[in-house]
């Protein structure tokens, strides 16, 4: 089973993402060597943690936000402060931050349409509006740094905001500005770039920028002295737009002008005005379905990987921390046996000739010294081997993380280079700056990786020299051990290959992914849900669209039903289940064998 790092009684499984506060990991607290359940742990950035005044303000704000008990402000349950690393421990959330969603949308070619984008922005604005009830220094609070990495979207469609209200109160020096510019580039607000005060309209800018990025697929850019209005003259959209009417497009451009204006006073004056504009001009008022629609989108984007993620989470909680070795007791036993033997020898002293005693004394002393060094060196060797193994695993993990980061940066640089083709001059400047920033970070990572590899190579050469110096003493035993190990490994690999071949043969009734089948299920029979008089009277004038996953078994029957939203009334849910279990399909086939598959269907109710 895989080994994991332990720190401060937390088991570290993997790093998830970084944001303005630091690096976030999936962890679990340990009790009696067993994990108690998943948590999200943020290791606070040294730039914040090592500044006593800044950290004091951050800690007070985090505790205040927690006490406000606003469920959609993602705040830590526990704050750990120690000399090496300050840590924030949160309830674990299953989902992604918006930064990752934007990347995955582009990779998989899945659109985030206009209505969903705008209703999502209103949902985020709602959270900010509720959060403004928190008063800090006599003023209403706001987020202040609403970048995509601080927006969390759960798989069930719920949205949370991380690091709410902290950014405006951080101490900003040249190093801080430099670090933020390198990390976020064009996502920064004009007031931050000019080193002016962060204001509540900064949240409106970030919301507008997020919508611009989703709908156009481009980064917005504006430099002092440019014609701001001219930035929107030849605006093109990457996503499907619900209308090509001139007045509709005029409203979209007005929306961008009133969110992305470099002067905060010329943006929407409040979150309420921002929401009203969307409701009035784009007719997006009904938000009861946003959670459902977002859950449906997340299921479409990540549905195939969620079940695998659940398996991994379950496996992680089955891990048991190994017990520490009890070698000191063995050493003590060896010492006790040695002392006992010497004392027994003293009892026999009177039976031996006098001339033999000096010789026996020398032999006994040499034996004692020899045993002491054998036991001591053996114990020390075991400790060093264990320590080196842990260090090697940590080094390999760091190198792998570095390689992944370098690859991600290289991919992003290529994307930026391609995006320059359709950019205007100002956008090209922004893209070039972003590219230079990433290239600088990539160069630093590559230099660090080269240095670490050189150190590893030097260490390996030294280890090899030490191994050769000590090899002669145990060469024969080592050869036998290696021979047996190879035989065991060969048998193990043969068994694994045998099981793999056996597992690869699909059997009738096996469950497989829909994209693996050679013939998909086709509906043979089954009526839509019946709407009786009672339901019609109860829900008159209302419409429901319910996305559902059904498991079609090897006989074409509906074996399981999974409703993908939690806001379906019980009587409608009962009618759905009763109806769907009567539907009949042709079985799915994989290589001519009947198999089970999950199939997505959508049922509409119109009353």
N, C-alpha and C positions, 0 to 999 in steps of 0.2 A: 504493500500500500504506500502511496505517496507520502513523503515527509513534509511537514509544514514548520514555518518559523514560529517561535513563541516569544512574546514580549509583554511584560506587565500583566501576566495571567490571561493574555489573549492569544488565540491561535490565528495566525494570518493565512488565509486561503489564497487570495489573489488581489492585485490592485485593479480598481475599476475605472477611475477617471480622476483628473485633477481639476481644481477650480481656484477661485481667488483666495480661498482659505488654506488650501494645501492639497495633499494627495489623499485620495479616499480608497480604503481597502474593505473587502469583505472579510469579516473576522467572526470569532465566537469566543465568549468568555469560557474559561475552563474551571470545572469543579470536580474534584476526585478523578482527575485525568480525563474527564469526558466533557465535550462541548455542550453548552446549555441551550444554544440557539443562535441563529445568525444575527449579526449587528453590522452596521456600517461605521467604520472608524476613520476619522480624518486626522492625519498627522499634520499639525499646524505648521505652516511655512515658517522657517527660521526668521524671515524678515519681520513677521508679526510676533512670534513667540519670544524672540530675543530682545525685543524692545519693551521694557517693563511698563512704560506708560501706555503704549498702544495696546499691549495684551490686557492690561487692566480694564481699559475701555471696552475692548471686544468681549471680555468675560462678563462684564456687567450687562452689556447689551444682549448677549446670548441668554443669560439668565432671565432678563426682563421679558424677552420674546417668548421664552418657555412658559413663564408665569401667565402670559396673556391668553394661553390656551386656545389659540387660533389654529385649527387642525391643519390648514394648508400651508402654514409657515413651518418648514421643516427645521426643527430645532433639536439640539442634542439633549439626551436624557442624562448624560454624565459628562463632566469635564475633568480630565486627568491632568494634573500639573506635576512635572518632575524636572530634574536637572537636565536630562538628555533631550526629552521630547514632550511637548504638550499635545494632548490628544482630545478629540471630541468624539463621543460615542452616541450614535443615533439608532433608532429602530431601523431594522433593515427594510428597504423598499425594493420591490421587484419591478423593474422597468429600466428606462434609459434617460439620460439627460438629452436636452434638445440638440446639443452639439453632435452627439452620436447619431441621433435620429436624422439630422440633415445629411450626414455622411452616408448612412445606410440607404436613405431615400435615393440618393444619386447613384449609388452602386447598383441598386436593384431596379432602378427605373420606375419607382412607384410614386405617382403624383400625390401631392398634398393640395387638394383643390381649393378654389377661392373661398367657398362657403366655410369649409373646415378651417382654413387658415384664419379667416376673420372671426369666426365663433371662438376659436382657440385664443385669439388675442383678447377677446372680451372676457373669457374665463380667467385669463391671467390678470387682466385689469380689475376684475372683481376681487381677486385675492389681495391686490395692492390696495384697493379701496377699503377693504375690511381691515387690512394691516395698518392703515393710516390712523385707526383709532388708538394705536399705541403712541403715547406722547413722550418725546425725548427732548430734554432741555426746554420744555415749554412749547414745543412745536410738534405738529403731526409728523409721523415718520413716513418714510418711503424706502424703496429698495436701494436705489442709487447706483446699482451695477448689474442690470438685468441682462447679462450676457447669456448665451445658450447653455453654458455649463452650469448656470445657477437655476435653470428651469428643469424640473424633474417630471417626467410623464410615466405614470404607473401603467402596467399592462392592462389594468381594468379601466383605463381612461381618466383617472384622477390626476390632477396637476398639483404639484407642490413647488414652493420657491425656497431655495437654499440660500443661506447667508443674508437673510433679509435685514436691511437697515444698518448694516455694519460699515459698509464702504465709506459713506460720507464722514465718518468719525475716525478713520484711520489717519495716522500721521503720514503726510506725503512729502518725501524728500526726493532728491535727484535720482537716487538709486531706485526708489519705489516707482517713480514715473518711467524710468528706463525699463525696469522689469515688466511693468504692465504693457508698455508699448511693444516690447518684444513678443509677449504672449498673445495679445489681443489684436494688435494692428488696427485695421479699419473698423473693428467693432466699437472702438472707443468713441465717446461723445465729443463733439467739438469743444465743450467747456473743459473736459479733462485734458484734451490736447493743448489748450491754451492755458492750462493750470488755473482755471477759474473755479469757483465754488460749485460743487455738485448740488443740483436742485431737484425738486420733484418732477420737473419736466424732462429730466434725464431719463426717467423710466419711460416716458412717452417716446423719446427718441429711440430707445432700444426696441420698443414694441414695433415702431415704424420700420426700423432697420430689419428686424426679423421678418416682417411681412414682405419687404422689398426683396430680401434674399430668397424667400420661398417662391414668390410669384415671378420674379425676373431671372432667378438663378445667378445673379451677379452681386458683387460687392458695391455698395454705394460709396462714392467719393466726392469730396468737395474741398477745394483749396481757396484760401482767402484771395479775393479779387476776381474769382470766377462769377459768371452769371448763373445764379442759383436756379432761376426759372428755366434756363436753357437745358438744364440737366434732364428735364422730363419731356423735351420736344419729340424725340424719336424713341420713346419708351416702348420696349417689346417685352412680351411675357413668355415665360417658359411653361407655366401651368395653364390648364384649360380655364378660360374666363367665361362666366355665365352669360355675358352679353358683349356684343361688339358695337352697341349703340354709342354714339358720340357722347351723349350726356353721361352715360355710365362710365366711360373711360375718363371723362373730365372729372367725375367725382373721385375716381381712383387717384388721379394725379393730384387733386386737391388734398386728398388724404395724405399722400406722401409729402407734399409741401408743408402740411401742418404738423407733421411728425418729425421730419428730417431737417427742418430749418436750422441753420447754424446758430441762430439767436433763440435761446430758450423762451423768450417773451413772445415770439411769433409762432410758437407751437400751440397745440391745444392747451388752454390754461389749466385744465384739470383732467383727471381720469374720467370723471363724469362726462365732460364734453367729448372726450375721445370715444367713449361708448355710445353716446347719443348720436354722433355723426355716423357711426357704422350702422346703428339701428335705423336711422332715418333715411340714409342714402343707399344702403345696400340691403335693407329689409331683413336684417338678421337680428331677430328679437327673441325667438324661442330658444332658450338655452337649456331647456330640460333634457334635450337629446345630445348635448355636446359630449357628455361623458360616454354615452353609448356610441356615438359616431367615432370618437377618439379611440375607444376600446376596439371598435371594429377595424379601424385603421392599424392599430398596434398589432392586432391579431393577424391581419393580412401581411404586415411587415415582418413580424417575429414569431408567428404561430408555430412554425415548424421547429423553431429552436427553443421554445418555452418548455416543452416536455423534456427535452434533453437537459435544459438548465435545472429543472426540478429534480431529475435523477442525480445530477452533480451535487446539488444542495443536500439531497438525502445522503449521498455517499460521504460528504464532508462531515455531517453530523454523526456518522457511524465511526469516525476516526477516534482511536483511543491513544492518548499520549503514552509512549513506552515508559516503563518503570526504570529508574536509574539503577545501574549495576551496583552490586554489593561486594565489590572486590576488597575493600579494607578488611572485612571479616575474614576473608581467606588468608590475607597477609598475617593477621593476628594469630590464626590457627597455626600457620607455618612457624611463627615465632614461638608459640607455646610448645609445639612439638619439639623444636630445637632445644628450648630450655629444659623440657622434660628429659630429653635424651642425655643432656650434659649432667643433670642431677643424678640420673640413674648411674652414669659412669662414675660419679663421685662415690656412690655407695659401694662400688666394686673396687675402690682404690686399694683397700687393705689387702685384697687378694692378689694384687699384681706385684711383680718385682719392682724394686725402687728405681732401677735404671730405665724402666719402660715409661715412667711417668712424664719425664720431659718430652719424650717423643709423642706420647698421646696428647700432651698439652698443645704441642704445635699442630698436630692433626686436627684436634677439636677446634682450635682457634681458626685454622684455615677453612675448615668445613663451615663454621658459623659465618665467617666473612663471605664465603662463596654463596651460601644459601641466601644470606641477606641481599647480596647484589643481584642474584637471580630473581628473587621475589620482587625486589624494589624496581629493577629494570623492567621486569615483565609488566608490573602494574603501571609504571610510567609509560611504557610503550602502548599499552591499551588505552590510557587516557589521551596520549598524543594522537593515536590513530583515530579515535572518536572525534576529537577536536578538529583534526585535519579534514575528516569526512564532512563535517558540518560546514567548515569554511569553504571547502571545494563546492558543495552544493549551493552555498550562498553566492560564490563567485560565478558559477554557471548561470544561476538565476539572474544575476545582475547583467552578465554578458548577453543573455537572451533578451532581457528587457531593453538593453541598449540597442541590440540589433533590430528589434521590433520598432523602437522609436525612430531609428535612422531610416528604416524602410518607409514608415508612415510619413516622415518628413519629405523623403524623396518623391513619394506618390503625390503629396500635396504640392510640391514644387512643380511637378509635371502638369498637374491640373491648372495651376496658376498660369503657367506658360501657355497652355492651350486657350485659357479664357481671355488672354490679351488680344486674340484675333478679333473678337467682337466688342472690344472695349474702346471708349473714347480716350483722348489724351490724358484727361484727369484720372480716369479709372486705371489707365496703364501705369501712371505714377504710383497709385495706391498699391496696385498688384505688384509692381516692381519692388516697392518697399517691403511688402509682405514676403515676397520671394527672398529678398536679401536677408530679412530677419530669420526666415527658416533656414537659409543656407548657412548663416552664422551659427545658429543652434546646431545644425547638422554637423558642421565642421568641429564644433566643440565636443559633440558626442563621439565623433569618429576619432578625434585626438585622444579623448579619455579612454575609448575602447582600445586603441593602439597601445597606450601606456599600460593598461591593465593586462593586455595580452603579453607585452614584453616582460612585465613583472611575473606573470604566470609562467612564462617560458624559463625565466631565470630560476624561479622556485622549483620548477620541474627538473631542471638540470641538476640543481643541488640535491633534490630528493633522489634522483637517479644515482648520483655519486654516493650518497649515503647507503642506498640500497645495495650497490655493488660492493661496498666495503664490508657489509654484514651478510652478504649472500652465501658465502662458502659454508658458514656454520649450519645453515638449515636448508641447503639446496635440495637434497634428496627428498626431504619431507614436503618441501614446497612443490616439487615436480609432481609428486604423487597427488597432492591436493589439487593442483591445477588439472591433472589428468582426470581425476574424478569429477571436478567441477565442469570440465568440458563435456564429459560423458553425460552428466546430469542435465546440462544445458541443451545438449543435442536431443536427449529424450524429451525434455520439456518442450523444445521447439517442434519436435515431431508430433507431440500431443496437441500443442496449440494449432499446428497446421491441420491436423486431423479434425479437430473441433471446428476450425474455421471453414474447412471444406464442407463439413456436415451442416454447419449453421447456414452456409450460403445457399444450400438447397432449400428453396421455398416449399412449404408443405401446405396442403389444403387447410384453410382456416387460419393461416398465419396473418397477422396484421402488418400491412406495409403502408408506406407513404403513397399518396395519390399520384405523385410524379414518377413513381417506380413501376406502375402497372402498365401492361400492354393493351388492356381494354378497360375503359372506365365504366362504372355502373350507369345503366340507362333506366329511367323510370318506366315501369310497366303499367302500374295501376296506383290509384290513390287519389282521393278527392281533397280539395282544399278544406280548411277548418270550417265547420258549419257555424253560422251566426244565428243563434236562436233569438227569440223575442226579448228574453231577459237581458242578454248581452247587448243587443241593439239599443234597448231603452237605457241601459246603464251608461253606455259609452257613446251615445248619439253625438255625431258631429266630430268625433275624434278619429285619428288615423294612427296606426302602429305599423312599423316595419321592424320585424324581429329576425336578426341573423342567427342561424342555428347550425351547429355541427351534428351530423347524424353518422353513426357507425353502421355501415351496410355490411352484413356478414356474408359468409361464403354461399349462403342460400338465397341471397338477395333480400333478406328481411332486415328491418331496422332494429338493431340490437340495443343501441344506446342513443340517448339524445343529450346534447349539451347546449343550453341556451347561452349565447355570448353576451348577454346584458342582464343586469340584476334588477332592472326597473319594470319588469313585465308583471302585471297584476296576476294574482293566483288563479282566478277563474279562466283567464285567457291562456295562462301557462298550462292548466289542466286540459283545456280544449286542444291546445297544440300537441301535447304528448299523446292524448287519446287518438288524434288524427294521424300523427306521423308514424306511430307504431303499426298502423294498418297499411302503410305504403309498401309497395313491392318493386324491387329493382332486378335488373339482370346482374348477376354477381360480377365483381371486378376480376380480371384475369391478369396473372403475371406468368409469362412463359407457359400459357395454357392451363395454369393451376388456379382454382378458385380461391380468392383471398378476401380478407376484411380490409376496408378502407374507411377513413373519415371523409365525409363529403359535406360541403357547405351549401346550405339552402337558405333562402330568404322568403319569409311569409309576410304578406301585407294584410292588415285588417283595415277596412274602411267602413265606418259606422254612419 
